[in-house]
Amino acid sequence: MKTTDQELDRLDQALVQALMIDGRAAFSRIAQVLDVSDQTVIRRYRRLRTAGLLRVVGLPQGHRVGLFESSLRVQCTPDAAVAVADALARRPDIAWVSLNSGGTEIHCVTRARSRQDRDTLLLQQLPGIRRVTGVSAHSILRVYRGGPQRWRGLDVLSAEQVAALEYPVTGGSDGKVTLDEPELAMLAVLARDGRAGHPELARAAGLSESTVRRRLDHLRDSGAFYVDVEIDHLLLGFEIQALMLATVAPGDLAAVGAAVGGHPEVPFAAAVTGSANLLAVLICRDTDALYEYVTERIGALRAVQRLEVVPVIRTVKRAGMLTEGSRLVDPPPGG
């Protein structure tokens, strides 16, 4: 395995893609698909995990379990943006934080347990932070790509290998899922380690292993939670990350959102409130690839009326974990 400031080698990238397809797949199954030994897969995974370069996490599907999710753009004075971003990253109700544009704008995604918690953050706490010059909040209405729908930009594996690893995502029904205390305890463990075994989950939940296995399968099949892989895109050979905000005519939003969500450059796309009603995250190999994406893929979508592409300078927090360069670290207790 290469060092943190270099791309991972092809086998490492194949392992990462396999985990993106099914983060809880048995190592023996991954080894068979990659045509290597079980020990090789286990050794590679442990080295990546121990070095903090990769984390498999189990995350709740916000709208399915009653979380109030918002996308925030926070404008700061130039001397304050880094400190404000770091402070926001230590809040447990904020899951993703990035420093964007010229270093004066922060983008973050909030996950509040109640409407009151969300409103307190947006109306009282954020506006009261010194040197914050503006806050715009947009509710996430519909996710077109993200959650259990994995990013498809990494293409090391063949179509046959992908099919052999694919976890059937049904998405469940459209109704809400109410989590009980044992399930919340299970998800707290999975948020730190999405590959946690049934014995560890059973101890946390106070349930038998067979009950935990059944509950976990139900939560995943119903769309209440999904397994994700967090890794710095630079390690996979992708130099550019950006936010894309597009204004689309309401009648065309569903079709454009579905089209953008199908692009391999897009790990996340959602309909949001506001005049820019389509939000997407872009990951591209380089600036030429970003240019081609904007001019060709987005340019072909005639319903897009206005477009803003905002470069991401630094990712401060991803999926609840803080970042130190390419490394992922757990936040302090309560953060």
C-alpha positions in Angstrom: 0.0 0.0 0.0 1.3 3.5 -0.9 1.7 6.4 1.5 -1.1 8.9 2.3 0.0 11.5 -0.2 -0.1 9.0 -3.1 -2.9 7.2 -4.9 -3.7 3.7 -3.7 -2.6 0.9 -5.9 -5.1 -1.0 -8.1 -5.8 -3.8 -5.6 -6.5 -1.3 -2.8 -8.8 0.6 -5.2 -10.5 -2.7 -6.1 -11.1 -3.4 -2.4 -12.5 0.1 -1.9 -14.9 -0.4 -4.7 -15.9 -3.8 -3.4 -16.7 -2.2 0.0 -18.7 0.6 -1.8 -20.8 -2.1 -3.4 -21.4 -3.9 -0.1 -19.6 -2.6 3.0 -20.6 -5.6 5.1 -19.7 -8.3 2.5 -17.6 -11.1 4.0 -13.9 -10.8 3.4 -14.0 -14.3 1.9 -16.6 -13.2 -0.6 -14.6 -10.1 -1.6 -11.4 -12.2 -1.9 -13.1 -14.7 -4.2 -14.4 -11.9 -6.4 -11.0 -10.1 -6.5 -9.2 -13.5 -7.0 -6.8 -13.0 -4.1 -6.5 -14.8 -0.8 -8.7 -14.0 2.3 -5.5 -13.0 4.2 -4.6 -10.5 1.5 -8.0 -8.8 1.7 -8.0 -8.7 5.5 -4.4 -7.4 5.6 -5.2 -4.6 3.0 -8.4 -3.6 4.8 -6.8 -3.5 8.2 -3.9 -1.4 7.0 -6.2 1.1 5.3 -8.5 1.2 8.4 -5.7 1.5 10.9 -4.0 4.3 8.9 -7.3 6.2 9.0 -7.5 6.3 5.2 -10.8 4.4 4.9 -13.8 3.9 7.1 -16.9 1.8 6.5 -19.8 3.3 8.3 -23.5 2.5 8.8 -25.6 5.6 8.6 -29.3 6.3 9.0 -31.3 7.3 6.0 -32.4 10.7 7.3 -35.9 11.2 5.9 -36.8 7.5 6.6 -36.0 7.8 10.4 -37.4 11.3 11.0 -34.2 13.4 10.9 -34.5 17.0 9.7 -31.8 17.5 7.1 -30.7 20.8 5.7 -28.0 22.0 3.4 -26.3 25.2 4.7 -24.1 27.8 3.1 -22.3 29.9 5.7 -20.4 33.0 4.6 -17.6 34.2 6.9 -14.9 36.9 7.0 -11.7 35.6 5.4 -9.9 35.3 8.8 -12.7 33.3 10.4 -13.7 30.6 8.0 -11.3 27.9 9.1 -12.1 28.4 12.8 -15.9 28.5 12.1 -15.7 25.3 10.0 -13.8 23.5 12.7 -16.3 24.6 15.3 -19.2 23.5 13.2 -17.5 20.1 12.6 -17.5 19.4 16.3 -21.3 19.7 16.5 -23.0 16.2 16.6 -25.9 17.5 14.6 -23.7 18.4 11.6 -22.5 15.5 9.6 -20.6 17.0 6.7 -18.6 20.2 6.5 -16.4 21.6 3.7 -14.5 24.8 3.2 -15.3 26.2 -0.3 -14.8 28.9 -2.9 -12.2 31.5 -1.9 -12.0 30.2 1.6 -14.9 32.4 2.9 -17.7 30.0 2.4 -18.6 26.8 4.4 -21.0 24.2 3.2 -22.5 21.8 5.7 -25.3 19.3 6.1 -27.3 19.2 9.3 -29.1 16.2 10.8 -31.3 17.4 13.6 -33.4 15.0 15.7 -36.3 17.5 15.9 -37.7 20.5 14.1 -37.0 22.6 17.2 -33.3 21.5 17.3 -33.0 22.5 13.7 -34.6 25.8 14.1 -32.5 26.6 17.2 -29.4 26.0 15.2 -30.5 28.0 12.2 -32.2 30.9 13.9 -30.2 31.4 17.1 -26.9 29.6 17.2 -25.4 30.2 13.7 -26.4 33.8 13.3 -24.8 34.5 16.8 -21.4 33.3 15.8 -19.0 36.3 15.4 -17.7 37.0 11.9 -20.4 34.9 10.2 -21.7 37.3 7.6 -24.5 35.3 6.2 -26.4 31.9 6.4 -28.6 30.4 3.8 -30.5 27.1 4.6 -32.2 24.8 2.2 -34.2 21.7 3.2 -33.4 18.5 1.3 -36.6 17.4 -0.4 -35.6 14.4 -2.5 -32.4 12.5 -2.9 -31.6 11.3 -6.4 -28.1 9.9 -5.6 -26.5 9.1 -2.3 -27.4 7.0 0.7 -27.7 3.3 -0.4 -27.2 4.4 -4.0 -23.5 4.3 -4.1 -21.1 6.5 -6.1 -20.3 4.9 -9.4 -17.2 6.9 -10.4 -14.7 4.3 -9.3 -14.6 1.7 -12.1 -11.7 -0.7 -11.2 -13.9 -3.8 -11.1 -15.5 -5.4 -14.1 -19.3 -5.5 -14.6 -19.2 -9.2 -13.6 -17.4 -8.5 -10.4 -19.8 -5.7 -9.5 -22.8 -8.0 -10.1 -21.2 -10.7 -7.9 -20.9 -8.2 -5.0 -24.1 -6.2 -5.4 -26.3 -5.9 -2.4 -30.0 -5.8 -3.4 -31.3 -2.4 -2.4 -35.0 -2.3 -2.2 -35.4 1.0 -0.5 -38.4 -0.3 1.4 -41.7 1.6 1.5 -42.1 5.4 1.5 -43.2 5.5 5.2 -41.2 6.5 8.2 -39.3 4.0 10.3 -39.4 4.5 14.1 -36.2 3.3 15.7 -36.4 1.9 19.3 -33.6 2.1 21.8 -31.8 -1.2 20.9 -31.8 -0.1 17.2 -30.4 3.3 18.1 -27.7 1.6 20.1 -26.9 -0.6 17.1 -26.7 2.4 14.8 -24.4 4.2 17.2 -21.9 1.3 16.9 -22.3 1.1 13.2 -21.6 4.8 12.8 -18.1 4.1 14.1 -17.6 0.8 12.3 -20.1 -0.3 9.7 -18.5 -3.8 9.7 -19.1 -4.3 13.4 -20.0 -8.0 14.1 -23.2 -9.3 15.5 -21.7 -10.1 18.9 -20.6 -6.4 19.4 -24.0 -5.2 18.2 -25.8 -7.6 20.5 -23.8 -6.4 23.5 -24.6 -2.7 22.7 -28.3 -3.4 22.1 -28.9 -5.9 24.9 -30.3 -8.4 22.4 -29.4 -11.9 21.2 -27.2 -12.2 18.2 -30.0 -13.8 16.2 -32.4 -10.9 17.0 -29.7 -8.4 16.1 -29.1 -10.1 12.8 -32.8 -10.1 12.0 -33.2 -6.4 13.1 -30.2 -5.4 11.1 -31.4 -7.1 7.9 -34.8 -5.5 8.4 -33.4 -2.0 8.9 -31.2 -2.3 5.8 -33.9 -3.8 3.6 -36.4 -1.2 4.7 -34.1 1.6 3.8 -33.7 2.9 7.4 -29.9 2.7 7.2 -27.2 2.0 4.7 -23.6 1.1 4.6 -21.2 3.7 3.2 -17.4 4.0 2.6 -15.6 7.2 3.4 -12.3 7.9 1.8 -10.4 10.9 0.5 -11.0 11.1 -3.3 -7.4 12.1 -3.9 -6.3 8.7 -2.8 -8.4 7.3 -5.7 -6.9 9.6 -8.3 -9.7 12.2 -8.3 -8.2 15.7 -8.0 -11.4 17.8 -8.1 -14.4 18.0 -5.8 -17.0 20.7 -6.2 -20.6 21.6 -5.3 -23.0 22.2 -8.1 -26.1 24.3 -7.6 -28.5 24.4 -10.5 -31.8 26.2 -11.1 -34.3 24.0 -12.9 -37.9 24.6 -13.9 -40.1 22.8 -11.3 -41.8 20.7 -14.0 -38.4 19.4 -15.1 -36.8 18.9 -11.7 -37.5 15.2 -11.3 -36.2 14.3 -14.7 -33.1 16.5 -14.4 -32.4 15.3 -10.9 -32.6 11.6 -12.0 -30.3 12.3 -14.9 -27.7 14.1 -12.8 -28.0 11.3 -10.2 -27.1 8.8 -12.9 -23.8 10.5 -13.8 -20.7 8.7 -12.5 -19.2 12.1 -11.5 -22.0 12.6 -8.9 -21.9 10.8 -5.5 -24.8 13.0 -4.2 -27.6 14.8 -5.8 -30.8 16.1 -4.3 -33.7 18.5 -4.8 -33.6 21.3 -2.3 -35.6 24.4 -1.5 -34.6 27.7 -2.9 -34.1 29.2 -6.3 -31.2 26.9 -6.9 -33.3 23.8 -6.5 -30.8 21.1 -7.4 -27.7 20.4 -5.3 -25.0 18.0 -6.4 -21.5 17.0 -5.3 -19.1 16.5 -8.2 -15.9 14.4 -8.1 -13.7 14.6 -11.2 -10.3 13.3 -12.2 -9.0 16.9 -13.0 -10.1 20.3 -14.2 -10.4 19.1 -17.8 -12.9 16.4 -16.7 -14.8 19.0 -14.7 -15.0 21.3 -17.8 -16.2 18.4 -20.0 -18.8 17.4 -17.4 -20.2 20.9 -17.1 -20.2 21.7 -20.8 -21.2 18.3 -22.2 -23.3 16.5 -19.6 -24.9 19.4 -17.9 -24.9 21.4 -21.1 -27.1 18.7 -22.7 -29.8 19.2 -20.1 -31.7 22.1 -21.6 -33.9 22.5 -18.6 -31.0 23.7 -16.5 -31.5 27.5 -16.4 -28.7 28.6 -14.2 -25.6 26.9 -12.9 -23.1 27.6 -10.1 -20.0 25.4 -9.5 -18.2 26.0 -6.3 -14.8 24.3 -5.8 -14.2 22.5 -2.4 -10.9 23.6 -0.9 -10.9 21.3 2.1 -13.3 18.7 3.6 -13.4 19.2 7.4 -15.9 16.5 8.3 -17.4 13.6 6.5 -20.1 11.2 7.8 -19.5 12.4 11.3 -15.7 12.0 11.3 -13.2 14.8 11.4 -10.4 14.9 8.8 -6.6 15.4 9.2 -5.3 15.6 5.6 -6.4 12.3 4.1 -7.0 10.7 7.5 -10.3 10.2 9.2 -10.5 10.6 12.9 -13.3 10.2 15.4 -14.6 13.4 16.9 -14.1 14.0 20.7 -16.9 12.7 22.9 -20.1 14.7 22.4 -18.8 16.1 19.1 
